[in-house]
Amino acid sequence: MSEELLANPSTSSLLFDEVSKMGHEQVVFCNDPNTGLKAIIGIHNTVLGPSLGGTRMWPYKNEKSAIIDVLRLSRGMTFKAAISGLNLGGGKAVIIGDPKKGKNEAMLRRFGKFVDGLGGRYITAEDVGMSEKDMEYIAMETEHVTGLPEKLGGAGDPSPVTAYGTYMGMKAAAKKVYGSDSLEGKIVAVQGVGHVGANLVELLVKEKATVLVSDIFEEKIEPVAKEFKVQVVPSDEIMGYPMDIYAPCALGATLDDETIPNLKARIVAGAANNQLADEDIHGPLCQQHGILYAPDFLINAGGLMNVYGELMGYDREIIFSKAENIYDTTLSIFELAEKEGVHTQLAAMKLAQKRIESVGKIKLPL
């Protein structure tokens, strides 16, 4: 943590305040000036098993933003594993830097040493700004890594499974709102067409949905638009377009005080993590505006299922079958939310908490 951050009382107290509020077990700062590594590992909860979650590399504007991101992401992984019935805890890591020009073998291997030093309490995987090749470098220094290429005995890219689970959750939401889970003719806006978003677009096009796409990276949008013949919308305008379903598949916190009242969709179902800027405020706000929110950590759990399968002995057919179950779980969450009079994100968190509490006899802050 920088001297500037430590010198500012408002930010120096941020870490322990947030750790206490969210119920984290451990936060590790990784620094290596020789390779340029600046990383943070968040271990939220290990009641159900070792924490597992991807490593994200992103050019955060400051350390405070990186801290908040890793804490929110690792917490989300706890609930994701629990609601998916996996024997895993929640963890996540972030590397501060530009993935297009800041990565190198030495940095990633040094990060692998930090992961290894945690003795298996944290298992890493691929996330935004990282690739299968990066996982190979990390695996040179630790066995606590998943998402490896098939040539190295791994399951390869988990994105197709993440997209499929998201698609199942989206269809469940359509069933709830429209009485049919068919997406044919529905206007779906996919924000972010990286690995997961592009796979989701393919599934939607096959079902004859009308798909709008946007991305802040032009090199990602062009091949998707060309292959699937979908309409490209400026990234800063997409949320204002008429649509039936909004599918955020990039970074989180796109649903806030400003965007929710202006969103024309009746359903939000996407693969991004932490889509609600503030769960306690924006979960209920979606309800108030007649928007059905498919809980992010539930419907995007396919990727976690995929890497978990890699640890247990990979069977692709079984993993896709588990991802397909997201459909029924999502419907049950909608029913629970309706029965208890709470927003859908809270209903999902309560169900996940119930499993954690039954196993570990602890109650996490929601």
Residue pairs with C-beta under 8 A, 6 or more apart in sequence:
1 15
1 29
1 63
2 63
5 11
5 12
5 62
5 63
5 64
6 12
11 63
11 64
14 64
14 67
14 68
15 27
15 67
18 24
18 67
18 68
18 71
19 27
19 71
21 365
22 44
22 71
22 72
22 75
22 365
23 44
23 45
23 75
23 364
23 365
24 42
24 43
24 44
24 45
24 71
24 74
24 75
25 43
25 44
25 45
25 46
26 42
26 43
26 121
27 40
27 41
27 42
27 43
27 67
27 70
27 71
28 40
28 41
28 43
28 114
28 118
29 39
29 40
30 37
30 38
30 39
30 40
30 41
30 110
30 111
30 114
31 37
31 38
31 39
32 107
32 110
34 106
34 110
35 104
35 106
35 107
35 110
36 97
36 102
36 104
36 107
37 95
37 107
37 110
37 111
38 95
38 96
38 97
39 55
39 93
39 94
39 95
39 96
39 111
39 114
40 66
40 67
40 70
40 93
40 94
40 96
41 70
41 91
41 92
41 93
41 114
41 115
41 118
41 122
42 70
42 71
42 73
42 74
42 75
42 91
42 92
42 93
43 51
43 74
43 89
43 90
43 91
43 118
43 121
43 122
44 51
44 71
44 74
44 75
44 77
44 78
44 89
44 90
44 91
44 92
45 51
45 78
45 89
45 90
45 356
45 364
46 89
46 121
47 89
47 356
47 359
47 360
47 362
48 81
48 82
48 86
48 87
48 88
48 89
48 355
48 356
48 359
48 360
49 81
49 86
49 87
49 88
49 89
50 88
50 89
50 91
50 120
50 121
50 122
50 123
50 144
51 74
51 77
51 78
51 88
51 89
51 90
51 91
51 121
51 122
51 123
52 77
52 81
52 88
52 89
52 90
52 91
52 122
52 123
52 124
52 125
52 146
52 304
52 307
52 308
53 73
53 74
53 77
53 90
53 91
53 92
53 93
53 122
53 124
53 125
53 127
53 304
54 92
54 93
54 124
54 125
54 126
54 127
54 128
54 130
54 147
54 303
55 92
55 93
55 94
55 95
55 111
55 124
55 125
55 126
55 127
55 130
55 134
55 138
56 69
56 73
56 92
56 93
56 94
56 95
56 127
56 128
56 129
56 130
57 94
57 95
57 96
57 97
57 98
57 99
57 102
57 103
57 128
57 129
57 130
58 66
58 69
58 94
58 95
58 96
58 97
58 99
58 128
58 129
58 251
59 96
59 97
59 98
59 102
60 66
60 69
60 94
60 96
63 96
66 94
66 96
69 94
70 92
70 93
70 94
72 252
72 273
72 274
73 92
73 94
73 273
73 274
74 90
74 91
74 92
75 90
76 90
76 92
76 273
76 274
76 296
76 297
77 88
77 89
77 90
77 91
77 92
77 297
77 304
78 89
78 90
78 352
78 356
78 364
79 90
79 297
79 348
79 349
79 352
79 353
80 90
80 297
80 298
80 300
80 301
80 304
80 352
81 87
81 88
81 89
81 90
81 301
81 304
81 308
82 352
82 353
82 355
82 356
83 297
83 298
83 301
83 329
83 348
83 351
83 352
83 355
84 298
84 301
84 304
84 305
84 322
85 355
86 304
86 305
86 308
88 304
88 308
91 121
91 122
91 123
92 127
93 111
93 115
93 122
93 124
95 107
95 111
95 129
97 103
99 129
99 130
103 134
105 137
108 134
108 137
108 138
109 137
109 138
109 140
109 141
110 141
111 138
112 137
112 138
112 139
112 140
112 141
112 142
112 145
113 141
113 142
115 122
115 123
115 124
115 138
115 141
115 142
115 144
115 145
116 141
116 142
116 143
116 144
118 144
120 144
122 144
123 144
123 145
123 146
123 311
124 135
124 138
124 144
124 145
124 146
125 135
125 145
125 146
125 147
125 158
125 303
125 307
126 132
126 134
126 135
126 147
126 157
126 158
128 194
128 251
132 147
132 148
132 149
132 154
132 156
132 157
133 149
135 145
135 146
135 147
135 148
135 149
135 154
136 148
136 149
136 152
138 145
139 145
139 148
139 152
146 154
146 155
146 307
146 308
146 310
146 311
147 154
147 155
147 156
147 157
147 158
147 306
147 307
147 310
148 154
148 155
148 156
148 310
149 156
150 156
154 310
154 314
155 306
155 307
155 309
155 310
155 314
155 316
155 319
157 195
158 302
158 303
158 304
158 306
158 307
159 194
159 195
159 196
159 198
159 199
159 303
160 199
161 302
161 303
161 305
161 306
161 319
161 320
161 323
162 196
162 199
162 271
162 300
162 302
162 303
162 306
163 196
163 197
163 199
163 200
163 202
163 203
163 271
163 302
164 199
164 203
164 302
164 320
164 323
164 324
165 299
165 300
165 301
165 302
165 303
165 305
165 323
165 326
166 196
166 200
166 247
166 249
166 269
166 270
166 271
166 299
166 300
166 302
167 200
167 203
167 204
168 299
168 323
168 324
168 325
168 326
168 327
168 330
169 269
169 294
169 298
169 299
169 300
169 326
169 327
169 330
170 183
170 188
170 245
170 247
170 267
170 269
170 294
170 299
171 181
171 182
171 183
171 327
172 181
172 294
172 326
172 327
172 328
172 330
172 331
172 334
173 245
173 267
173 269
173 292
173 294
173 330
173 334
174 180
174 181
174 182
174 183
174 186
174 245
174 267
175 181
175 331
176 292
176 331
176 334
177 266
177 267
177 292
181 327
182 207
183 204
183 207
183 208
183 209
183 245
184 207
184 208
184 209
185 208
185 209
185 210
186 209
186 210
186 244
186 245
187 209
187 210
187 211
187 212
187 242
187 243
187 244
187 245
188 204
188 209
188 210
188 211
188 212
188 243
188 244
188 245
188 246
188 247
189 211
189 212
189 213
189 214
189 233
189 238
189 239
189 241
189 243
189 245
189 246
189 247
189 265
190 197
190 200
190 201
190 204
190 211
190 212
190 213
190 214
190 247
190 249
190 270
191 197
191 213
191 214
191 215
191 235
191 238
191 239
191 246
191 247
191 248
191 249
191 250
191 254
191 270
191 272
192 214
192 215
192 248
192 249
192 250
192 251
192 272
193 201
193 213
193 214
193 215
193 220
193 221
193 224
193 249
194 215
194 220
194 249
194 250
196 249
196 271
196 300
196 303
197 213
197 215
197 224
197 247
197 249
197 250
197 271
198 220
198 224
200 247
200 249
200 271
201 211
201 213
201 224
201 228
201 230
202 228
204 211
205 211
205 228
205 229
205 230
210 231
211 228
211 230
211 231
212 230
212 231
212 232
212 233
212 238
212 241
212 243
213 221
213 224
213 225
213 230
213 231
213 232
213 233
214 221
214 232
214 233
214 234
214 235
214 237
214 238
215 221
215 235
215 250
216 235
216 250
221 232
224 230
225 231
225 232
233 241
239 246
239 254
239 259
239 262
239 263
240 262
240 264
241 264
242 264
243 264
243 265
244 265
244 266
244 267
245 265
245 266
245 267
245 268
245 269
246 263
246 265
246 267
246 268
246 269
246 270
247 268
247 269
247 270
247 271
248 254
248 255
248 268
248 270
248 271
248 272
248 275
249 270
249 271
249 272
250 272
251 272
252 272
252 273
252 274
252 275
252 296
253 274
253 275
253 276
253 277
254 272
254 275
254 277
255 263
255 268
255 275
255 276
255 277
255 282
255 286
255 293
256 277
256 278
256 282
257 277
257 281
257 282
257 285
260 282
260 285
260 286
260 289
260 291
261 285
261 289
263 289
263 291
265 291
266 290
266 291
266 292
267 291
267 292
267 294
268 275
268 286
268 291
268 292
268 293
268 294
269 294
269 299
270 296
270 300
271 296
271 299
271 300
272 296
272 300
273 296
273 297
273 300
274 296
275 293
275 296
276 282
276 283
276 286
276 293
276 296
276 345
279 345
279 346
279 349
283 293
283 343
283 344
283 345
283 346
284 343
286 292
286 293
286 343
287 293
287 343
292 334
292 344
293 343
293 344
293 345
294 330
294 344
295 330
295 333
295 344
295 345
295 347
295 348
295 349
296 345
297 348
297 352
298 326
298 329
298 330
298 333
298 348
299 326
299 330
301 323
301 326
302 319
302 322
302 323
302 326
305 319
305 322
305 323
306 319
309 315
309 318
309 319
309 322
332 351
333 344
333 347
333 348
333 351
334 344
334 347
336 347
336 350
336 351
337 343
337 344
337 346
337 347
340 347
340 350
342 350
346 366
349 366
350 366
353 363
353 364
353 366
356 362
356 364
357 363
357 364
